[in-house]
Every structure is written in C-alpha cells, then in structure tokens.
C-alpha cells in the first residue's frame, strides 16, 4: 500500500507554487515587507482565481468542497514563498466553524468567503490557555467583554471568530459596538495577527458551553496542522536556498558544497524534513478519514514540525555563513515565519502536554 498524494493534489500544489513564484518572489517579498505592508490584499485575487479561497467550502455555497489535506497543501506552498497575505483564517478555519453553525449564518458568510468578498479572522488563544491579562467573558444578554490576542488574520477582517474560555465560540462583526482589533507586532513581517478588544459587544454565539467543545477542538487541530504545513514549506525553501548557495559560493578556490562539513549539514536538513511529509499528510488526512485520531495527530505534527523547522532554519542560515544573517539574503523572512508558526496555537511543549492529556496521562491532564 502506498500512502501519498494523488495526481490532482500534486497538480494543485504545483499550481499554487508557480503562482507564488511569480507573485511573491524574494524581490517582491522584500518590497512588501520592508514597506511595512503585510495586508496582502492585492494578492488575494490571484488566490481566488486558483479557487483556493473556497477550497474547504461546499459547492452549495460556491466553494469546491475539498479536504483539509488539500487546503494544507496550499498552505505549504504559501509558506514556501512566505506569501504575505491573509488566507489561513478565511480559507481553512472559518469555513469549519461556520459549517457547524446555523444554516442561515453559513449561507450569509460562506459564499462571500469563497468569492473573496469577505475576510474573517480567527482567535483560539483562550482555548490554548489564556494569559492572566486576557480572556473574553459572555453575559446573559450575549454581550462579550475582554481581550484576546493572536487573532490570526485579524486586522482588517470583516468579522472575527473567537473563543470565550475553552468551550464557547463567538462570531463578532467588525462594525459591532465596542469591538476593535489592532495589529499585534511579531517577529514575522509577512503575516498579521491581532489583538481584539470587546467592550460589551453584541456577538453571535456559534456554540455555547457544553456544546462547542468538539467544534473548538477540531478548529484548534486544523489550525495546528495548517501551521505545521506552513513551516514545512518555509523550511523546504530554506533548504533549497542553502543548497543553491553552497553550489555557487567559493572559498579556497572550491565551491563550499564540496566541503564534507557543508555536505553533512545539507544532508541532515534533508533527512530531518523528509519524514515530516508523511506525518503531516496523515495528520491532515485524519480530519476526514479518522476523526477520532485527528486531534492527537495534529498535536504530533505541530510539535515535531516546530522542532524540525527551527533546526532547519538555523542550519540553513549557518550554511550561508555571515551572509545568512544579513537583510540582503532574505532568509530572515522564512526564519521568522517558522518561528511564528512554532508559537501560534501552542509551542511544542504546550502541544505535547495536550497530546499527553488526550492519551489519558493523569499528570498531563
């Protein structure tokens, strides 16, 4: 039995990679990021033309009704070029949340998401573990107050889907009274996350305490899987660039790629990355095929890719020598993107703790 991608999935990934190579080249990335422009709105029509905005939205609502694995292959291609555009929240996370919501609400938002006419941000920080100064509370009139941080693709969104505690899911429209989302500075200049503040804001409750826990768990698992694929794409690009540099950079009259030490560094990166493909493929595949395993496999994928991605980023930079740490090489965009992927929705330690609890380890629980 062979477990791998289908021809259609490979074609999808290749199409997005070709588009990204043309639309988000290293030179264009430098121009966008250096100008402080990370909104990426001008890139969304290209992604819409490829059909990726509605990739997880059913055909009835104008999408293509594909799987999480298909969507994550797109995410991997975006990570490979560090494409600075909001996509993950609207294309992967929001459709999952809305598909399980009221039918009228899904009909109001899903066609707009598929057509690129609306954007949603998603914040799951409370489900991972709120900090002492954050957290959202809901009163008896369905008005929410509080602060939640690291809302993925939050700034500039038309609405936000966020958790209140670990078991309540809310939809907050951008024009609602008392709602404000500001960009939260991070090391990654190719993506935006936001800090959402609510002050007695009227919200739509997508799932109340005691009912929303399964939907939140799936959202969290999908987000972790997508971030792992994004880091995989960025790490692959860093390896490619390290190999290319080793084959052109000369010292002592020889290309440095002929030195045994440099060969070993590149080989170790390739050996570390290769097993990640099957692990991540299976994690995304489990969402539809083995839903009982999905949450645990997402934890494994996120934690392992977080460690491997950091090691590859460091080693690829070292292969470039002193040049690797300069702004001109552009490696820092991928280095920092991998770093943010590692931290969002739980770093490897937090995610492994979650995996241990899922397996019934009492101390972890």
C-alpha positions as CSV (number, residue, x, y, z in Angstrom):
1,X,0.0,0.0,0.0
2,X,1.3,3.4,-0.9
3,X,0.3,6.4,1.1
4,X,1.0,9.6,-0.8
5,X,-0.6,12.5,-2.7
6,X,-2.9,12.0,-5.6
7,X,-2.1,13.4,-9.1
8,X,-4.8,16.1,-8.5
9,X,-3.3,17.1,-5.2
10,X,0.2,17.4,-6.8
11,X,-1.2,19.5,-9.6
12,X,-2.9,21.8,-7.0
13,X,0.3,22.2,-5.1
14,X,2.3,22.9,-8.2
15,X,-0.2,25.4,-9.5
16,X,0.0,27.4,-6.2
17,X,3.8,27.2,-6.1
18,X,4.0,28.5,-9.7
19,X,1.7,31.4,-8.8
20,X,3.7,32.1,-5.6
21,X,7.0,32.1,-7.5
22,X,5.6,34.8,-9.9
23,X,3.6,36.8,-7.4
24,X,5.7,36.6,-4.3
25,X,9.2,36.4,-5.5
26,X,12.0,37.2,-3.0
27,X,12.3,40.7,-4.5
28,X,8.6,41.4,-4.2
29,X,8.5,40.0,-0.7
30,X,11.3,42.3,0.3
31,X,9.4,45.3,-1.2
32,X,6.1,44.4,0.6
33,X,7.6,43.6,4.0
34,X,10.1,46.5,4.0
35,X,7.3,48.9,3.3
36,X,5.5,47.5,6.4
37,X,2.7,46.3,4.1
38,X,1.6,42.9,5.3
39,X,-2.1,43.1,4.5
40,X,-1.6,41.3,1.2
41,X,-5.0,42.3,-0.3
42,X,-3.5,42.7,-3.8
43,X,-2.5,39.0,-3.8
44,X,-6.0,37.7,-2.9
45,X,-7.4,37.9,-6.5
46,X,-4.7,35.5,-7.6
47,X,-5.6,33.1,-4.9
48,X,-9.2,33.5,-5.8
49,X,-8.5,32.7,-9.4
50,X,-6.9,29.5,-8.4
51,X,-10.0,28.5,-6.4
52,X,-8.2,28.4,-3.1
53,X,-10.4,30.8,-1.2
54,X,-13.3,28.4,-1.2
55,X,-11.3,25.2,-1.1
56,X,-13.0,24.0,2.1
57,X,-16.4,25.5,1.4
58,X,-19.0,23.1,0.0
59,X,-20.2,23.5,-3.6
60,X,-23.7,24.6,-2.4
61,X,-22.1,27.8,-1.1
62,X,-19.8,28.4,-4.0
63,X,-16.7,26.5,-2.9
64,X,-15.0,23.4,-4.2
65,X,-15.7,21.2,-1.2
66,X,-12.1,19.8,-0.9
67,X,-10.5,18.3,2.2
68,X,-8.2,19.7,4.9
69,X,-5.2,17.9,3.3
70,X,-5.9,19.8,0.0
71,X,-6.1,23.1,1.8
72,X,-2.9,22.4,3.8
73,X,-1.0,21.7,0.5
74,X,-1.9,25.2,-0.5
75,X,-0.7,26.5,2.9
76,X,2.6,24.7,2.4
77,X,3.0,26.4,-1.0
78,X,2.3,29.8,0.7
79,X,4.8,29.1,3.4
80,X,7.4,28.1,0.8
81,X,7.4,31.7,-0.5
82,X,6.4,33.4,2.8
83,X,3.4,34.8,0.9
84,X,2.3,37.9,2.8
85,X,-1.5,37.6,2.5
86,X,-4.3,36.7,4.9
87,X,-5.5,33.2,3.9
88,X,-5.4,30.7,6.7
89,X,-8.3,32.0,8.8
90,X,-10.7,32.7,6.0
91,X,-9.9,29.6,3.9
92,X,-9.4,26.9,6.5
93,X,-10.6,27.8,9.9
94,X,-13.6,30.0,9.3
95,X,-15.4,27.5,7.0
96,X,-15.0,24.8,9.6
97,X,-16.6,26.9,12.3
98,X,-19.4,28.2,10.0
99,X,-20.2,24.8,8.6
100,X,-21.2,23.7,12.0
101,X,-23.2,26.8,12.8
102,X,-26.7,27.9,12.0
103,X,-27.6,27.3,8.3
104,X,-28.6,30.9,7.8
105,X,-25.3,32.2,9.2
106,X,-23.4,29.8,6.9
107,X,-25.3,31.0,3.9
108,X,-24.6,34.6,4.8
109,X,-20.8,34.2,5.1
110,X,-19.6,31.2,3.2
111,X,-20.4,32.4,-0.4
112,X,-18.7,35.7,0.4
113,X,-15.6,34.0,1.7
114,X,-15.5,31.7,-1.4
115,X,-15.8,34.7,-3.7
116,X,-13.2,36.7,-1.8
117,X,-15.8,39.4,-0.9
118,X,-15.2,39.0,2.9
119,X,-12.4,38.1,5.3
120,X,-12.6,36.6,8.7
121,X,-10.0,36.4,11.5
122,X,-9.9,33.5,13.9
123,X,-8.7,33.7,17.5
124,X,-8.2,30.5,19.5
125,X,-5.8,31.7,22.2
126,X,-8.3,31.1,25.1
127,X,-8.7,27.5,24.0
128,X,-4.9,27.0,24.2
129,X,-4.6,28.8,27.5
130,X,-5.4,32.4,28.3
131,X,-2.8,34.7,29.9
132,X,-3.7,36.5,33.2
133,X,-4.5,39.7,31.4
134,X,-6.6,38.3,28.6
135,X,-9.8,36.4,28.2
136,X,-13.4,37.0,27.0
137,X,-16.5,36.7,29.1
138,X,-20.1,36.4,27.9
139,X,-23.0,37.9,29.8
140,X,-26.7,36.8,29.9
141,X,-27.5,39.2,27.0
142,X,-24.9,37.7,24.7
143,X,-22.6,40.7,25.0
144,X,-18.9,40.0,25.3
145,X,-16.1,41.8,27.1
146,X,-12.4,41.3,27.4
147,X,-9.3,40.9,25.3
148,X,-7.9,38.1,23.2
149,X,-4.6,38.1,21.4
150,X,-3.0,36.5,18.4
151,X,-6.2,36.5,16.3
152,X,-4.9,35.0,13.0
153,X,-5.5,37.4,10.1
154,X,-7.4,39.6,12.5
155,X,-6.5,43.2,11.4
156,X,-8.7,44.3,8.5
157,X,-11.2,41.4,8.8
158,X,-14.9,41.9,8.4
159,X,-15.6,39.7,11.4
160,X,-13.8,37.5,13.9
161,X,-14.5,34.0,15.2
162,X,-13.0,33.7,18.7
163,X,-13.3,31.5,21.7
164,X,-14.5,32.6,25.1
165,X,-12.8,30.3,27.5
166,X,-12.3,26.8,26.3
167,X,-15.9,25.9,25.4
168,X,-17.7,28.8,23.9
169,X,-17.4,30.0,20.3
170,X,-18.4,33.5,19.2
171,X,-18.7,35.5,15.9
172,X,-18.0,39.2,16.3
173,X,-18.7,41.6,13.4
174,X,-16.2,44.3,12.8
175,X,-18.8,47.1,12.9
176,X,-20.3,45.9,16.3
177,X,-20.2,48.4,19.1
178,X,-17.2,48.2,21.3
179,X,-15.2,45.9,19.0
180,X,-11.7,46.9,18.0
181,X,-8.8,44.8,16.5
182,X,-5.3,46.2,16.2
183,X,-2.3,44.6,14.7
184,X,-0.1,42.9,17.2
185,X,3.7,43.2,16.4
186,X,5.5,39.9,16.0
187,X,8.8,38.9,14.5
188,X,7.1,37.8,11.3
189,X,6.5,40.7,8.9
190,X,4.8,38.5,6.3
191,X,1.6,37.9,8.3
192,X,-0.6,39.7,10.7
193,X,-2.1,38.7,13.9
194,X,-4.3,41.0,16.0
195,X,-5.4,41.9,19.5
196,X,-9.2,42.0,19.7
197,X,-10.8,44.1,22.4
198,X,-14.5,43.8,23.2
199,X,-16.4,46.1,25.5
200,X,-20.0,44.9,26.0
201,X,-20.0,44.0,22.3
202,X,-23.1,42.2,20.9
203,X,-22.0,38.8,19.4
204,X,-23.4,35.8,17.7
205,X,-22.9,32.6,19.7
206,X,-21.8,29.8,17.4
207,X,-21.6,27.3,20.2
208,X,-22.2,27.6,23.9
209,X,-20.5,26.0,26.9
210,X,-21.2,22.2,26.9
211,X,-21.9,22.2,23.1
212,X,-19.0,23.9,21.3
213,X,-16.1,21.9,22.7
214,X,-15.9,19.4,19.8
215,X,-16.0,22.2,17.2
216,X,-13.3,24.2,19.1
217,X,-11.1,21.1,19.3
218,X,-11.4,20.5,15.6
219,X,-10.7,24.2,14.8
220,X,-7.6,24.0,17.1
221,X,-6.4,20.8,15.4
222,X,-6.9,22.2,11.9
223,X,-5.1,25.4,12.8
224,X,-2.1,23.5,14.3
225,X,-2.0,21.3,11.2
226,X,-2.1,24.2,8.8
227,X,0.7,26.0,10.7
228,X,2.8,22.8,10.6
229,X,2.4,22.7,6.8
230,X,3.3,26.4,6.6
231,X,6.5,25.8,8.5
232,X,7.3,22.8,6.3
233,X,7.0,24.9,3.2
234,X,9.3,27.6,4.6
235,X,11.8,25.1,5.8
236,X,11.9,23.4,2.4
237,X,12.6,26.8,0.8
238,X,15.4,27.5,3.3
239,X,17.0,24.1,2.4
240,X,16.7,24.8,-1.3
241,X,18.4,28.2,-0.9
242,X,21.2,26.7,1.3
243,X,22.0,24.1,-1.3
244,X,21.9,26.6,-4.1
245,X,24.3,28.9,-2.2
246,X,26.6,26.0,-1.3
247,X,26.9,25.2,-5.1
248,X,27.9,28.8,-6.0
249,X,29.8,30.2,-3.1
250,X,33.6,29.6,-3.4
251,X,36.3,29.5,-0.8
252,X,39.9,28.4,-1.3
253,X,39.1,28.0,-5.0
254,X,36.3,25.5,-4.4
255,X,32.6,25.7,-4.0
256,X,31.7,25.2,-0.4
257,X,29.3,22.5,-1.3
258,X,32.3,20.3,-2.0
259,X,33.4,20.5,1.7
260,X,32.4,17.5,3.7
261,X,31.1,19.6,6.6
262,X,28.7,21.5,4.4
263,X,27.5,18.4,2.7
264,X,26.7,16.9,6.1
265,X,24.7,20.0,7.1
266,X,22.6,19.9,4.0
267,X,22.1,16.1,4.2
268,X,21.0,16.4,7.8
269,X,18.4,19.0,6.9
270,X,17.0,16.9,4.1
271,X,16.9,13.8,6.3
272,X,15.1,15.7,9.0
273,X,12.5,17.2,6.7
274,X,11.6,14.1,4.6
275,X,9.8,12.2,7.4
276,X,7.7,15.3,8.2
277,X,5.9,15.0,4.9
278,X,4.2,11.7,5.7
279,X,3.5,12.8,9.3
280,X,1.8,16.0,8.2
281,X,-0.1,14.3,5.3
282,X,-1.5,11.8,7.7
283,X,-2.5,14.4,10.3
284,X,-4.5,16.4,7.7
285,X,-5.9,13.2,6.1
286,X,-7.1,12.1,9.6
287,X,-9.6,15.0,9.7
288,X,-11.9,13.4,7.3
289,X,-10.8,9.7,7.4
290,X,-10.1,9.1,11.1
291,X,-11.6,12.0,13.0
292,X,-11.0,10.2,16.4
293,X,-7.3,10.4,15.7
294,X,-7.2,13.9,14.3
295,X,-6.7,16.0,17.4
296,X,-3.8,13.8,18.6
297,X,-2.2,13.6,15.2
298,X,-2.4,17.4,14.8
299,X,-0.5,17.7,18.1
300,X,2.2,15.4,16.9
301,X,2.5,17.2,13.6
302,X,2.7,20.7,15.1
303,X,5.2,19.8,17.9
304,X,7.5,17.8,15.6
305,X,7.5,20.4,12.8
306,X,8.1,23.1,15.3
307,X,11.4,21.5,16.4
308,X,12.5,20.4,13.0
309,X,11.6,23.7,11.4
310,X,13.7,25.7,14.0
311,X,16.7,23.4,13.4
312,X,16.5,23.6,9.6
313,X,16.1,27.4,9.8
314,X,19.2,27.7,12.0
315,X,21.3,25.3,9.9
316,X,20.3,26.8,6.6
317,X,21.3,30.2,7.9
318,X,24.7,28.8,9.1
319,X,25.4,27.3,5.6
320,X,25.2,30.9,4.3
321,X,27.9,31.9,6.8
322,X,27.9,35.5,7.9
323,X,25.8,36.5,4.8
324,X,22.9,34.4,6.1
325,X,22.3,36.9,8.9
326,X,22.1,39.9,6.7
327,X,19.0,41.6,5.4
328,X,20.0,41.3,1.8
329,X,19.9,37.5,1.7
330,X,16.2,37.5,2.7
331,X,16.5,34.3,4.8
332,X,15.1,36.1,7.8
333,X,11.6,36.2,6.3
334,X,11.4,32.4,6.4
335,X,13.4,32.1,9.6
336,X,10.9,34.3,11.4
337,X,7.8,32.8,9.7
338,X,8.9,29.4,11.0
339,X,9.4,31.0,14.5
340,X,5.8,32.3,14.5
341,X,4.4,29.0,13.2
342,X,6.1,27.4,16.1
343,X,4.5,29.6,18.7
344,X,1.0,30.2,17.4
345,X,-1.7,27.9,18.9
346,X,0.9,26.4,21.3
347,X,4.6,25.8,21.2
348,X,5.9,22.2,21.1
349,X,5.9,21.9,24.9
350,X,2.3,23.1,25.2
351,X,1.2,20.9,22.3
352,X,2.9,17.8,23.7
353,X,1.2,18.4,27.0
354,X,-2.1,18.5,25.2
355,X,-1.2,15.2,23.4
356,X,-0.3,13.6,26.7
357,X,-3.7,14.6,28.2
358,X,-5.5,13.3,25.2
359,X,-3.9,9.9,25.8
360,X,-5.0,9.8,29.4
361,X,-1.8,10.6,31.2
362,X,-3.2,11.8,34.5
363,X,-0.3,14.2,35.4
364,X,-0.6,15.9,32.0
365,X,-4.3,16.3,32.4
